């Protein structure tokens, strides 16, 4: 009985320490192209799933995907736009942000 109690106490003390790195890791999403992209892009007022408004976007312009090696052709009904130093994949009909590519523009 003492050994069982000691084992439970040891596991209870180690479990929070082992779980801490997993809790501190930044949240990443997989976009349509299979790349891992952070949803908390710094300096960008938009998040995945929000409606894109070009008036709120710093340095707004439509981006040609051929100018960047890592960007593939956008899916049908989407386009790439620049917001600050990030590139957003936006649906053309609804304006919803599908993906955020941070760090492509320096």
C-alpha positions in Angstrom: 0.0 0.0 0.0 2.9 2.4 0.8 4.5 1.7 -2.5 1.3 2.4 -4.4 0.8 5.7 -2.5 4.4 6.7 -3.2 4.0 5.9 -6.9 0.9 8.0 -7.2 2.5 10.9 -5.4 5.6 10.7 -7.7 3.5 10.7 -10.8 1.4 13.6 -9.5 4.6 15.6 -9.0 6.1 14.8 -12.4 3.0 15.1 -14.5 2.7 19.0 -14.4 6.4 19.3 -15.2 6.1 17.0 -18.2 3.0 18.7 -19.5 4.5 22.3 -19.2 6.4 22.3 -22.5 3.3 21.1 -24.4 1.2 23.9 -22.9 3.8 26.6 -23.7 4.2 25.7 -27.4 2.7 28.2 -29.8 -0.5 27.3 -31.5 0.0 26.3 -35.1 -2.6 25.4 -37.8 -2.2 23.6 -41.0 -3.3 25.6 -44.0 -4.7 24.3 -47.3 -1.2 23.8 -48.7 0.0 21.6 -45.9 2.4 24.3 -44.4 2.4 25.0 -40.7 1.4 28.6 -40.2 1.1 30.5 -36.9 -2.4 32.0 -36.4 -1.1 34.7 -34.1 0.9 36.7 -36.6 2.4 39.8 -35.0 1.4 43.1 -36.4 -1.5 41.6 -38.4 -5.0 42.6 -37.3 -6.6 39.6 -39.0 -7.0 36.0 -37.9 -8.0 32.8 -39.7 -11.8 32.8 -40.1 -12.2 36.6 -39.8 -13.6 38.8 -42.5 -10.9 40.6 -44.4 -11.3 44.4 -44.8 -8.7 46.1 -47.0 -9.2 49.4 -45.1 -7.8 47.8 -41.9 -4.8 46.2 -43.7 -1.5 48.0 -43.5 0.4 47.9 -46.8 -2.6 46.3 -48.6 -2.2 45.0 -52.1 -3.1 42.0 -54.1 -0.1 39.6 -54.4 0.9 37.5 -57.4 1.7 34.1 -56.1 4.4 33.6 -58.8 6.6 36.2 -57.1 7.1 33.9 -54.1 8.5 30.3 -54.3 6.7 29.0 -51.3 3.2 30.1 -52.5 1.3 27.7 -54.8 -1.6 28.8 -57.0 -4.6 29.8 -54.9 -7.6 27.5 -54.9 -10.5 28.4 -57.0 -12.4 31.4 -55.4 -9.4 32.6 -53.4 -6.6 35.2 -53.8 -3.5 36.2 -52.0 -3.3 39.7 -50.4 -0.7 41.5 -48.4 -1.5 42.8 -45.0 1.6 44.4 -43.3 4.4 41.9 -43.7 2.1 38.9 -44.0 0.3 37.3 -46.9 -3.3 36.2 -46.4 -5.2 33.7 -48.5 -8.7 35.2 -48.8 -11.9 34.0 -50.3 -13.0 36.3 -53.1 -16.8 35.9 -52.5 -17.0 36.2 -48.8 -13.8 37.9 -47.8 -13.0 35.3 -45.1 -9.3 34.7 -44.3 -8.5 31.1 -45.1 -4.7 31.1 -44.2 -2.0 33.4 -42.9 1.6 33.2 -44.2 3.8 35.1 -41.9 7.5 35.9 -42.6 7.4 35.8 -46.4 7.9 39.6 -46.8 10.9 41.2 -45.3 
